[in-house]
Amino acid sequence: MAVAAVLSIVWITFTFGAMILVAIAILVGALIGRYVSGELDVSGIVNAVRGRRSSS
């Protein structure tokens, strides 16, 4: 909900392009946070992008 509020305020205050940049920054920050905490399976993401099925 906080993410939606931030994006809404940025969109209203600035432009659509600024909102997209903030959304990308939020996404990158979330991915880095999950990677550092060990909750992100990078090899699983790479395999999914390549179209390989997960064994789990």
C-alpha positions as CSV (number, residue, x, y, z in Angstrom):
1,M,0.0,0.0,0.0
2,A,2.9,2.3,0.7
3,V,4.3,1.7,-2.7
4,A,1.0,2.6,-4.4
5,A,0.9,5.8,-2.3
6,V,4.4,6.8,-3.3
7,L,3.8,6.1,-6.9
8,S,0.5,8.1,-6.9
9,I,2.1,11.1,-5.2
10,V,5.0,11.1,-7.7
11,W,2.6,10.8,-10.6
12,I,0.4,13.7,-9.4
13,T,3.4,15.9,-8.5
14,F,5.6,15.2,-11.4
15,T,5.0,13.3,-14.7
16,F,4.3,9.7,-15.8
17,G,8.0,9.3,-16.7
18,A,9.1,10.2,-13.2
19,M,6.6,7.6,-11.8
20,I,8.1,4.9,-14.1
21,L,11.6,5.8,-12.8
22,V,10.5,5.6,-9.2
23,A,8.8,2.3,-9.9
24,I,11.9,0.9,-11.4
25,A,14.0,2.1,-8.5
26,I,11.6,0.4,-6.0
27,L,11.8,-2.8,-8.0
28,V,15.5,-2.8,-8.1
29,G,15.7,-2.0,-4.4
30,A,13.4,-4.9,-3.6
31,L,15.4,-7.3,-5.7
32,I,18.7,-6.2,-4.1
33,G,17.2,-6.5,-0.6
34,R,15.9,-10.1,-1.3
35,Y,19.3,-11.1,-2.8
36,V,21.2,-9.7,0.2
37,S,18.9,-11.5,2.7
38,G,19.2,-14.7,0.8
39,E,15.5,-15.0,-0.2
40,L,16.1,-14.6,-4.0
41,D,17.0,-17.6,-6.1
42,V,18.9,-16.0,-9.0
43,S,19.5,-19.3,-10.8
44,G,15.7,-20.0,-10.6
45,I,15.0,-16.6,-12.2
46,V,17.5,-17.2,-15.0
47,N,16.1,-20.6,-15.7
48,A,12.5,-19.2,-15.8
49,V,13.6,-16.5,-18.2
50,R,15.2,-19.1,-20.4
51,G,12.1,-21.1,-20.4
52,R,13.3,-24.0,-18.4
53,R,11.0,-25.7,-15.9
54,S,11.6,-25.7,-12.2
55,S,12.2,-29.0,-10.5
56,S,10.5,-27.9,-7.3
